[in-house]
Amino acid sequence: MGILAVGGEVDKTIYSGQLDERIYQPEGGAVQSMPDVAKAPAKVLSKDERIAVGKSIYSSTCQPCHQADGKGIANSFPPLAGSDYFKGNATKAINPIVHGLSGNITVNGKTFNGIMPKQSLSDEEIANVVTFILNSFGNEGGAVTPAQVLATRKSSNK
């Protein structure tokens, strides 16, 4: 933390003089809102194309917490690798991305208690990243469509 001292006449086009202390709140300490508007897909993708695009989305959005190998971070972020949490139920993989998730969950026999804010991804992007996750890290496979994501988005079961 530091202080920058500047002298001279006030120029409101450079600095309004107003402070916003919200930037100093810890992650998860502020009420966050994400846009609910979905982007339109460019084209219908095959499962293999979804996996390839999903890998890119995973790398930029999910990997910081769930790691490149999908094993998460012990006692902080649950693993996606070989996950029994969403095994056989893709909606359980979609739901935290769409609605966010907080509180205790058990994944592969270990309890995690944290906050995952909902992500500002389109239905297409979520379908792609979940399809990637379902087909990676020792998971059993599967595919998710934007229609499934939209149904989850509209559901009141959070």
Backbone as a ProteinNet text record, in pm:
[ID]
protein_1_A
[PRIMARY]
MGILAVGGEVDKTIYSGQLDERIYQPEGGAVQSMPDVAKAPAKVLSKDERIAVGKSIYSSTCQPCHQADGKGIANSFPPLAGSDYFKGNATKAINPIVHGLSGNITVNGKTFNGIMPKQSLSDEEIANVVTFILNSFGNEGGAVTPAQVLATRKSSNK
[TERTIARY]
85.9	0	90.3	53.7	131.5	41.8	100	27	100.6	24	79.2	37.2	131.4	102.9	130.6	31.9	44	10.9	84.1	59	10	-39.5	-85.2	-233.7	-284.6	-426.5	-508.8	-630.1	-721	-770.4	-761.5	-813.9	-908.8	-1038.8	-1141.8	-1145.5	-1088.6	-1086.6	-984.3	-890.1	-789	-828.3	-876.4	-912.9	-1031.5	-1138	-1261.7	-1253.3	-1160.2	-1149.1	-1230.4	-1310.4	-1391.1	-1312.5	-1329.2	-1262.8	-1363.5	-1319.3	-1404.4	-1330.4	-1371.5	-1304.1	-1335.7	-1433.8	-1472.1	-1357.1	-1263.2	-1152.7	-1068.5	-1074.6	-992.3	-1060.6	-1181.9	-1249.8	-1190.8	-1182.9	-1128.9	-1220.2	-1164.3	-1242.8	-1360.6	-1476.2	-1595.6	-1658.5	-1592.8	-1644.4	-1744.7	-1755.3	-1847.4	-1958	-2072.5	-2181.2	-2142.9	-2141.6	-2102.7	-2222.7	-2228.1	-2333.7	-2270.5	-2321.1	-2269.8	-2384	-2353.5	-2460.1	-2527.2	-2659	-2735.2	-2760	-2711.7	-2736.9	-2642.5	-2700.5	-2619.8	-2580.8	-2459.4	-2413	-2463.7	-2487.6	-2534.8	-2416.9	-2438.2	-2329.5	-2296.9	-2170.9	-2128.8	-2175.7	-2163.8	-2208.5	-2228.2	-2298.3	-2318	-2187.5	-2139.4	-2011.6	-2032	-1940.9	-1939.3	-1883.5	-1894.3	-1841.3	-1691.2	-1617.2	-1472.2	-1439.9	-1518.7	-1497.5	-1530.5	-1638.2	-1673.2	-1558.7	-1500.8	-1390.1	-1272	-1238.5	-1125.3	-1150.6	-1269.7	-1303	-1313	-1371.2	-1385.5	-1252	-1152.8	-1018.6	-962.8	-983.7	-937.2	-1010.1	-1140.8	-1218.3	-1173.7	-1152.2	-1105	-972.4	-881	-748.8	-756.9	-847.6	-854.5	-948.5	-1046.4	-1147.7	-1139.7	-1121	-1132	-997.3	-895.9	-765.6	-702.6	-717.7	-653.7	-694.8	-818.7	-865.1	-857.1	-899.9	-908.6	-782.6	-687	-554.5	-554.7	-439.6	-425.6	-459.1	-432.9	-459.4	-598.6	-676.9	-812.2	-817.9	-705.2	-702.4	-735.3	-759.3	-794.7	-679.6	-712.4	-614.1	-667.5	-589.7	-632.6	-688.2	-800.2	-868	-920.2	-910	-957.2	-1053.4	-1006.7	-1085.6	-1097.6	-1219.7	-1239.2	-1185.7	-1149.7	-1101.6	-1215.9	-1183.3	-1274.3	-1229.5	-1106.3	-1048.9	-1116.6	-1169.4	-1234.4	-1342.6	-1410.9	-1505.5	-1631	-1661.4	-1787.2	-1901.8	-1870	-1972.1	-2071	-2020.1	-2109.3	-2114.4	-2059.7	-2060.2	-2204	-2234.2	-2367.6	-2472.9	-2433	-2529.2	-2461.9	-2464	-2396.9	-2453.1	-2578.4	-2638.1	-2561.5	-2505.2	-2427.5	-2294.4	-2250.7	-2132	-2170.3	-2288.4	-2335.9	-2378.4	-2451.2	-2514.7	-2419.9	-2303.1	-2215	-2163.9	-2148.9	-2101.3	-2210.6	-2334.3	-2447.7	-2494.2	-2510.8	-2570.3	-2470	-2347.3	-2253.1	-2278.8	-2189.6	-2201.7	-2131.7	-2196.5	-2130.9	-2176.3	-2094.9	-2126	-2052.6	-2084.1	-2016	-2059.6	-1961.3	-1986.1	-1880.9	-1915.6	-1821.3	-1786.5	-1657	-1607.5	-1500.6	-1521	-1425.8	-1391	-1492.9	-1476.4	-1420.5	-1392.9	-1338.7	-1437.9	-1451.5	-1544.4	-1473.2	-1540.6	-1491.3	-1597.8	-1555.2	-1647.9	-1592.8	-1649.7	-1599.3	-1707.4	-1663.1	-1753.2	-1701.3	-1789.7	-1760.4	-1864.8	-1823.1	-1921.9	-1967.6	-2091.3	-2137.1	-2048.2	-2032.6	-1942.2	-2018.4	-1957.3	-2021.1	-1985.2	-2030.3	-2008.9	-2143.3	-2142.5	-2265.6	-2302.8	-2424.8	-2468.1	-2376.9	-2337.7	-2247.5	-2112.3	-2057.1	-1927	-1933.5	-2041.7	-2057.4	-2071	-2149.9	-2162.9	-2026	-1945.9	-1812.4	-1720.4	-1716.3	-1623.2	-1667.4	-1797.8	-1843.8	-1818.3	-1838.9	-1807.1	-1658.8	-1573.5	-1429.8	-1402.9	-1461.3	-1437.8	-1486.9	-1604.9	-1660.4	-1573.1	-1495.5	-1412.8	-1264.3	-1231.6	-1091.8	-1072.8	-949	-912.1	-964.8	-979.9	-1026.6	-1176.8	-1252.2	-1398.2	-1451.9	-1576.6	-1633.5	-1677.8	-1681.6	-1721.9	-1864.3	-1904.2	-2037.7	-2031.2	-2146.7	-2154.6	-2269.9	-2253.8	-2355.8	-2388.7	-2516.1	-2560.1	-2596.8	-2597.2	-2643	-2787.3	-2870.5	-3008.5	-3011.8	-2923.3	-2915.4	-2871.3	-2777.9	-2730.9	-2844.5	-2916.6	-3028.9	-3134.8	-3163.6	-3261.2	-3213.1	-3084.9	-3028.3	-3032.2	-3001.7	-3003.6	-3142.6	-3246.2	-3383.5	-3437.3	-3370.1	-3419.6	-3400.1	-3488.7	-3477.5	-3397.8	-3356.5	-3276.2	-3132.3	-3088.8	-2951.2	-2863.6
-115	0	120.9	223.7	345.4	465.1	580.9	704.8	782.6	834.4	916.9	1060.1	1147.5	1288.6	1367.2	1443.6	1521.3	1666.1	1757.7	1899.6	1967.3	2088	2164.6	2192.1	2257.7	2289.7	2164.2	2162.1	2047.5	2042.8	1925.4	1902.4	1783.7	1811.1	1706.9	1609.5	1641.8	1546.9	1436.9	1462.5	1361.9	1283.5	1354.7	1287.9	1359.7	1285.7	1345.8	1382.7	1323.4	1348.5	1252.2	1166.9	1071.1	942.5	884.8	759.3	646.2	527.7	408.7	302.2	281.9	189.3	42.8	17.2	-122.4	-204.9	-142	-215.4	-287.3	-241.2	-299.4	-412.7	-451	-560.7	-693.1	-792.5	-922.6	-988.6	-1077.6	-1148	-1217.9	-1200.8	-1260	-1173.6	-1063.7	-977.7	-875.7	-862.6	-765.8	-838.3	-774.8	-830.8	-812.5	-919.6	-914.6	-945	-880.8	-913.5	-929.5	-1023.9	-1053.6	-1035.8	-996.3	-980.6	-1113.5	-1109.4	-1229.8	-1245.9	-1154.4	-1159.4	-1260.5	-1353.9	-1455.5	-1406.3	-1440.3	-1407.6	-1514	-1474.7	-1569.5	-1652.8	-1782.7	-1866.2	-1832.5	-1847.1	-1821.2	-1933.1	-2057	-2172	-2289.6	-2391.4	-2513.2	-2592.8	-2631.3	-2701.9	-2850.6	-2930.3	-3072.8	-3092	-3212.3	-3240.2	-3212.3	-3255.9	-3232.3	-3083.1	-3006.5	-2862.4	-2797.8	-2846	-2794.5	-2817.6	-2935.7	-2968.5	-2874.5	-2850.4	-2762.8	-2619.2	-2567.6	-2431.5	-2427.1	-2530.3	-2536.9	-2537.9	-2600.9	-2603.3	-2462.6	-2382	-2243.7	-2163.1	-2182.5	-2113.2	-2158.6	-2288.9	-2343.2	-2277.2	-2268.8	-2211.9	-2069	-1990.4	-1850	-1822.2	-1909.5	-1880.7	-1972.2	-2100.8	-2199.8	-2240.6	-2240.1	-2293.2	-2225.7	-2094.5	-2035.7	-2102.1	-2146.9	-2211.6	-2363.6	-2420.3	-2565.7	-2628.1	-2545.7	-2586.6	-2653.9	-2654.4	-2708.5	-2857.2	-2928.9	-3073.1	-3105.9	-3002.7	-3023.8	-3073.7	-3078.4	-3133.5	-3031.1	-2905.3	-2802.9	-2771.1	-2703.4	-2668.5	-2721.7	-2807.3	-2873.5	-2773.4	-2808.2	-2730.1	-2594.4	-2565.8	-2437.2	-2451.3	-2516.3	-2529.4	-2676.7	-2726.7	-2870.2	-2915.7	-3043.1	-3097.1	-3118.3	-3104.8	-3143.6	-3278.7	-3315.2	-3441	-3558.6	-3650	-3768.6	-3734.7	-3625.4	-3573.7	-3658.6	-3698.2	-3769.3	-3670.5	-3541.7	-3440	-3428.3	-3426.3	-3411.6	-3536.7	-3645.7	-3770.8	-3813.2	-3830.7	-3873.4	-3764.3	-3640.3	-3531.6	-3401.5	-3375.6	-3256.7	-3127.5	-3128.7	-3008	-2964	-3057.4	-3021.9	-2956.6	-2972.2	-2901.5	-2765.3	-2757.4	-2632.4	-2533.4	-2581.8	-2496.9	-2397.6	-2438.9	-2342.6	-2233.1	-2265.8	-2167	-2063.6	-2110.7	-2023.7	-1944.6	-2010.8	-1949.4	-1916.2	-1967.3	-1953.3	-2063.2	-2076.5	-2182	-2136.5	-2159.3	-2130	-2232.2	-2248.5	-2344.4	-2475.2	-2570.6	-2699.7	-2785.7	-2842.9	-2948.6	-3056.4	-3178.7	-3289.3	-3339.4	-3342	-3388.4	-3493	-3610.4	-3720.4	-3746	-3737.1	-3768.5	-3657	-3540.4	-3428.6	-3312.5	-3245.4	-3133.3	-3002.7	-2920	-2787.8	-2687	-2575.1	-2470	-2338.8	-2293.8	-2171.5	-2103.5	-2009.7	-1934.1	-1938.9	-1976.7	-1965.3	-1869.8	-1749.3	-1658.5	-1709.1	-1675.9	-1713.9	-1645.2	-1708	-1658.2	-1586.6	-1488.2	-1413.2	-1475.4	-1597.8	-1671.1	-1693.1	-1699.3	-1727.2	-1874.1	-1907.6	-2047.8	-2134.5	-2082.9	-2154.7	-2178.9	-2076.1	-2089.6	-2189.2	-2184.7	-2278.3	-2420.6	-2439.2	-2572.7	-2624	-2537.3	-2576.9	-2614.1	-2531	-2558.6	-2681.3	-2700.2	-2818.7	-2944.6	-2936.5	-3051.6	-3084.9	-2982.4	-3006	-3076.4	-3025.3	-3083.3	-3228	-3254	-3390	-3490.2	-3441.7	-3529.3	-3518.8	-3459.1	-3440.5	-3484.5	-3491.1	-3514	-3646.4	-3747.2	-3876.9	-3885.5	-3786.1	-3792.9	-3881.5	-3925.5	-4028.5	-3982	-3853.2	-3803.8	-3754	-3707.2	-3653.4	-3523.9	-3468.8	-3342.1	-3261.1	-3130.7	-3038.9	-2943.2	-2909.4	-2816.1	-2682.1	-2576.4	-2447.7	-2453.8	-2539	-2554.2	-2607.4	-2700.8	-2751.8	-2641.4	-2559.5	-2449.5	-2349.2	-2317.6	-2224.1	-2276	-2405.4	-2464.6	-2451	-2470.4	-2455.4	-2309	-2221	-2077.7	-2033.7	-2089	-2051.7	-2120.7	-2227.1	-2302.1	-2221.8	-2244.5	-2176	-2257.6	-2378.9	-2463.4	-2419.9	-2350.1	-2299.5	-2380.2
0	0	0	-73.4	-79.5	-101	-90.8	-112.4	-219.4	-312.3	-418.1	-390	-373.3	-347.5	-474.3	-518.8	-641.4	-609.9	-667.8	-644.7	-770.7	-755.4	-869.9	-862.8	-966.8	-972.2	-996.9	-942.2	-958.5	-1102.2	-1162.4	-1298	-1290.7	-1285.1	-1268.2	-1385.5	-1500.4	-1612.3	-1588.2	-1498.5	-1465.6	-1341.4	-1237.6	-1112.7	-1050.6	-1027.1	-976.3	-829.2	-756.9	-614.4	-529.4	-593	-518.3	-497.9	-379.8	-346.7	-347.1	-382.7	-380.6	-301.2	-177.5	-87.2	-117.6	-204.8	-231.5	-287.7	-352.2	-412.2	-307.3	-182.1	-77.2	-1.8	-42.1	25.1	-21.2	67.9	27.5	-74	-152.7	-253.5	-186.6	-245	-188.8	-81.5	-41.9	62.2	12.4	-117.6	-175.3	-250	-255.1	-334.7	-480.5	-552.3	-692.4	-779.3	-892.5	-986.9	-1124.2	-1196.5	-1328.4	-1427.6	-1549.1	-1646.8	-1677.6	-1697.6	-1729.3	-1878.7	-1958.6	-2101.9	-2166.8	-2238.2	-2306.1	-2444.5	-2485.9	-2619.8	-2716.6	-2839.6	-2940.4	-2990.8	-3014.4	-3065	-3210	-3246.2	-3382.8	-3475.8	-3430.8	-3509.5	-3416	-3463.4	-3384.5	-3388.6	-3272.5	-3262.6	-3239.8	-3293.5	-3264.5	-3123.6	-3070.6	-2937.1	-2931.9	-3032.7	-3033.9	-3039.7	-3116.4	-3122.6	-2988	-2922.3	-2789.5	-2690.8	-2696.3	-2605.5	-2629.9	-2756.1	-2788.7	-2742.7	-2769.4	-2726.2	-2573.6	-2514.7	-2369.8	-2298.4	-2358.3	-2298.2	-2286.4	-2387.1	-2384.9	-2276.3	-2265.3	-2162.5	-2023.9	-2008.8	-1880.4	-1841.3	-1937.2	-1908.4	-1858.2	-1913.9	-1875.9	-1758.5	-1735.7	-1634.1	-1512.3	-1533.5	-1425.7	-1366.2	-1448.7	-1409.9	-1288.7	-1269.3	-1150.8	-1018.9	-1009	-885.5	-893.2	-1005.4	-1016.9	-1076.2	-1115.9	-1160.5	-1298.5	-1362.7	-1498.3	-1504.5	-1395.1	-1393.2	-1337.8	-1303.8	-1252.9	-1109.5	-1040.6	-904.7	-796.4	-835.1	-737.7	-644.8	-536	-434	-301.3	-238.1	-114	-13.6	45.2	148	100.5	-28.6	-79.7	-197.2	-303.1	-425.3	-461.2	-477	-500	-635.5	-642.2	-768.8	-867.2	-994.1	-1101.8	-1157.5	-1127.7	-1175.5	-1106.8	-1186.6	-1132.6	-1031.6	-1051.5	-952.9	-940.8	-818	-793.6	-771.3	-758.5	-731.8	-847.8	-970.4	-1085.5	-1173.4	-1124.4	-1200	-1230.2	-1358.3	-1399.4	-1392.1	-1360.1	-1349	-1392.9	-1523.2	-1577.2	-1519.3	-1477.5	-1419.1	-1295.4	-1220.7	-1101.2	-1139.3	-1263.6	-1311.2	-1369.1	-1427.7	-1487.7	-1379.9	-1281.1	-1180.5	-1111.7	-1063.6	-996.2	-1090.4	-1217.7	-1314.1	-1340.1	-1350.4	-1381	-1258.9	-1145.8	-1027.3	-917.2	-926.4	-816.7	-714.1	-617.9	-517.7	-390.5	-277.6	-149.8	-47.4	54.5	159.3	139.1	225.3	222.8	104.7	37.7	-60.8	-36.7	-70.4	-56.8	-195.6	-224.4	-353.6	-327.2	-382.6	-367.7	-221	-135.1	6.3	92.6	35.4	113	110.4	223.5	235.1	203.6	124.2	88.3	128.1	181.9	220.7	167.9	58.6	-2	-83	-162.2	-247.4	-390.1	-481.9	-624.3	-681	-722.9	-781	-917.7	-953.4	-1086.5	-1188.4	-1301.8	-1404.1	-1514.6	-1574.3	-1682.2	-1816.9	-1834.7	-1960	-2026.6	-2158.6	-2232.5	-2216.2	-2253.8	-2250	-2336.3	-2451	-2541.4	-2474.5	-2411.7	-2345.9	-2230.4	-2154.2	-2042.5	-2094.7	-2200.9	-2260.8	-2303.8	-2361	-2407.4	-2291.4	-2188	-2078.5	-1998.5	-1979.7	-1906.2	-1989.4	-2120	-2205.9	-2196.3	-2194.3	-2176.1	-2043.3	-1935.3	-1802.2	-1796	-1851.8	-1848.9	-1924.2	-2020.7	-2104	-2070.8	-1957.9	-1917.5	-1773	-1731.6	-1591.1	-1535.9	-1620.9	-1573.9	-1552.2	-1597.8	-1588.6	-1699.7	-1684.9	-1772.1	-1909.9	-1935.6	-2066.7	-2067.5	-2183.2	-2200.5	-2277	-2304.9	-2376.8	-2319.4	-2321	-2272.5	-2386.3	-2398.6	-2501.3	-2437.9	-2518.1	-2466.5	-2414.5	-2472.1	-2424.9	-2281.2	-2248.4	-2111.6	-2015.3	-2058.8	-1976	-1954.2	-2060.8	-2050.2	-1952.2	-1959.5	-1866.5	-1722.6	-1699.9	-1565.2	-1522.4	-1615	-1585.8	-1541.4	-1605	-1574.7	-1449.8	-1407.1	-1292.5	-1164.1	-1072.5	-943.5	-842.6	-881	-791.6	-799.5	-699.2	-700.4	-612.7
[MASK]
++++++++++++++++++++++++++++++++++++++++++++++++++++++++++++++++++++++++++++++++++++++++++++++++++++++++++++++++++++++++++++++++++++++++++++++++++++++++++++++

